[in-house]
Amino acid sequence: MAVPETQPAPQGSVADQNAPIAAAAEPRKKLLGRQFYESIGSPKYIIAPMVDRSEFAWRMLTRSFMTPEDQKKVLAYSPMYHARLFREQANDESPYLDGNPSFDRPLFVQFCANDPDDFLEAARHVAPYCDAVDLNLGCPQGIAKRGHYGAFLQEDWDLIYRLINRLHNELSIPVTAKFRIQETKEKTLEYAKMILSAGANIITVHGRRREQKGHNTGLADWSYIRYLRDNLPPETVIFANGNNLNYEDLDRCLEETGADGVMSAEGNLSDPSIFSKPPPTTETTEEAEDGPPKKKQKREKSKRAASPSLGVMQGHLFQLLRPMVSVHTNVRDALARSRPGDMPAFENVLALVEQAIKKGLKEYEQFPERFEKDPNQELTGSKATIAEYGRPWWICQPHIRPLPEEAVELGALTVKKKNDGNEKPKADESSEKATPAAEGSATPSKSDVDATTPATTTTPDNLVSG
């Protein structure tokens, strides 16, 4: 997250973690609701909170594809942190306080929490370094169920109200919330009204229900978000989340939902340029020249490995290179052998990627018909989506999951009958753990961790849905 605005900008691409962190000079005036939203530039595009993914370096990379003017339209969320663990481990030398306010704002910090005291104390620690604190009410993973947080708070409206209201009344910056839709539009509306009445200044609505995860992720229902827009006061700030696979989807989502902003998680992970308008198809691009040599990072290997931004490089690269590693297994194997902070290993991966792309481009020039889509081929389901959004393997592209009914046919999803005789899809345990989910983040519950556990931890599937 970004350092306070009173501190000079750190040198280098990642802030010097050994530098002292200055406190904010004066308390900022606390703005609320749409007034607050407008004060941070009315951002249109939002980088979702993603555990071990939405770190400072990734936020910076995403913004780097945009013009300086368009960068002002982007709001970023930190990875989600566990409020109790963050409170216990918080200090001014935390590796998570590694941002730069000159280009890493606006920034919201997200927590999962089930105790108002933990939530408030954790939020107070990050308040000087961000613009708002967000409550995760969307994580649907089993670890959130065991820890009683995320989407598994949605039956406990009293606790949700107390969590949000405590920060609304006692925190120096605004509090916001991100949640999933309920069984009906009417119940979703009542749920949203309760969250807003507690003091949430912005709501992010993920158009999927709690059970939609893994192979049962399915499609987000934008009509629920539209229903909230049409039935909540116009001054309510709403962000829409779900089903955004490329740049064109973003504006379509805003138009169909009426939301103020659109959030992307997995779409952003698969293509960090998703928020930047693609160049015309007739426009040619030249290979960028090498810039001046960057200053060597004089850090010990252990510190490099502990850096949140460097420690997640392997996961990011597997996400970005997903189409490539299925074709070029040497890239996959080299990436699998890499370790956090081992820059020579990643440089080797980069060299292999560059070699593969050169061969791919040469093949494309010689045999373009191999990469052309058959206009007469009739496709349905996820295959039609893949045909629409798919690109050659050397280009970043969204990951398309099979629809639940397709997953059942593939055996990745089984059908479990309820007591009332209705059939309900249930993901195979091993398959679900192997599938990255769409958005959000999670950390262990009190019963799952001890005092030595990091404040942010991946679940078995590495990414979890919020």
ABEGO torsion letter per residue (X at the ends): XBBBAABBBBBEABBBAABBBBBBABBBBBBBEAAAAAAAGGBABBBBBBBGAABAAAAAAAAAABBAAAAAABBBBBBBBBAAAAAAABBAABAABABBAAAAOBBBBBBBBABAAAAAAAAAAAAAABABBBBBAABABAAAAAAGBEAAAAABAAAAAAAAAAAAAABABBBBBBBBBBABAAAAAAAAAAAAAAGBABBBBBABBAABBEAAAEBBBAAAAAAAAAABBAABBBBBBEGBABAAAAAAAAAAAGBABBBBBAAAAABAAAABBBBBAABBBBBBBBBBBBBBBBBBAAAAAABAAAAAAAAAAAAAAAAAAAABAAAAAAAAABBBGBAAAAAAAAAAAAAAAAAAAAAAAABAAAABBBAABBBBEAAAAAAAABBBAABBBBBBBBBAAAAAAAGABBBBBBAAGBBBBBBBAAAAAABBBABEBBBBBAAABBAABBABBBBAAGBBBX
